[in-house]
Amino acid sequence: MLSIAALESGYGASRVLFGLSLEATAAQVISLIGRNGMGKTTTVMTVMGMVKPQGGTIRFDGRDITGLAPNAIARRGIGLVPEGRRVFASLSVEENLVATARGGARPGGWTLRRVFELFPRLEERRRQLARTLSGGEQQMLAIGRALMINPRLLILDEATEGLAPLIRAEIWTCLRELKAAGQTILVIDKNLVEMAGIVDRHHIVEKGSVVWAGTPAELAAEPAIAQRYLGI
C-alpha cells in the first residue's frame, strides 16, 4: 500500500533524509522509531506533501504521490494525526470532525456516530470549542478528525506523547481496535512495550535512513540494536 524508495528530503539547504526506504502492506501496522532529530517527522511531513522531496519516490496504492499537495494526498486516503495534535482551536468538537469528513456514506465508513462510539468523551463535549478540551481529549479529537477522511492509511506522529497514563492506555486500546478492523497504520512512538502488541514491523531511523527493520520479537532478541539506536 505504501512504498517509499530512496527518499531524500529536508528544509532548504539542510538535508534530513538520506535515501530512506520502507514499505507497508494493507492491514499492516508499521513503526518509525529512533532518537529525536533522526528524521521520523520529516518522513511523515514529506509523505503528506508538507515538505517537498529532493529525491526518491513515494507510492501509495500503486500510484506515485511524490510531491503532491497535502489536500491531494489526503483525498487519496492518507490521514494524519500530527505531532502536537493541531486541532482547530476556534471550532467545536463536532465542527472539527465534520470539517474533514469524506466518504462516510459508504458501508462501514467513518461517521460522527462511529467516532463518538470510539471516543464517548467527544460526544459529551461535541459542542465545546476544541481549545477548551484537555490535552488527552484534543488527542482523541485529532485521531477522530483523521478517521473522518476514511483513510486507507492512518499516520500517527507521537500520538501518546505527554499524555496522562490513563489517556495513553485509552489511545493504545483505540489503536488495537483499529488494527483488528484491518486499518493500515504507520505509528511513531517511543513506547516499545505498547507497540509490541500492535506493530507488525519496526523501522529504526538513524540520521535520515532506515538502519534496521524487523518484528518486535526480533528487536527484543537484539538488545544491542536497541541500545545502539534507541538508547534503551
Steps between C-alpha positions, in 0.01 A plus 500: 500500500780746590841478338774754571819457298830688541323807641706818529347796679572794727450869558668737256868415482476279810462134402326274754413182312772306317354222287232385745301197383214299652180320404165426661245254366123525550374431854857516634620719786856628462706734713767763461713508814827667594650781701372855465627687194565192287238581234179325608274806489670625183409167339136550595499863386648396165250218450218746573632758254581762762872472424609464138722197430840559344529149360351153511139388460190454713234265366161442659263230385714457190497867401784750516410776748849649525475876548119526478323769703377400849133526404555272200676244720219509757244445224688187397436359846786587737400644837744668738491544876781757525745550782353754741138419396437832316123493530300798375488689830216740412268225370286268708574131533228417250615770258857363512370158402261616230767724346698198377213259429543298182341179379300418812190411300651174375436182701732479799621857452597726788222736609439725800310215663791255459755751630278570802470126563880473492545807724182555709665796672494691171124458472460642851699805388378525142392866540815612684773698326805285439724740693303427820577127489771331701814383320374142495161602364669705229701193403182294474356777283809500278465124448127531436561781251749284308258207497225720357683514167457120497871438450642187345824591679500668843822671615548587867796717601567473876129454575560412867776753574442698821167339587391366838538121540124433489460700181801329342342165581177612335686605185681165478169317546361707211797404280459132581133523397596671175759231426245227569268669250770483232615863503847557353701715742840667512584597859781704651534451875754426770303235690641170373299298752164626375610494137601135532131417531398658170804558277580242232833653401729763655724733299784667688599837355851633555627818333234500235496138387361167617787308659306202634159343436334202660223373723462600866613149596814535288577837657452359850745223411767755403549726805821641350294649215263673740791627707688631198218677320235562766706541816301226675 
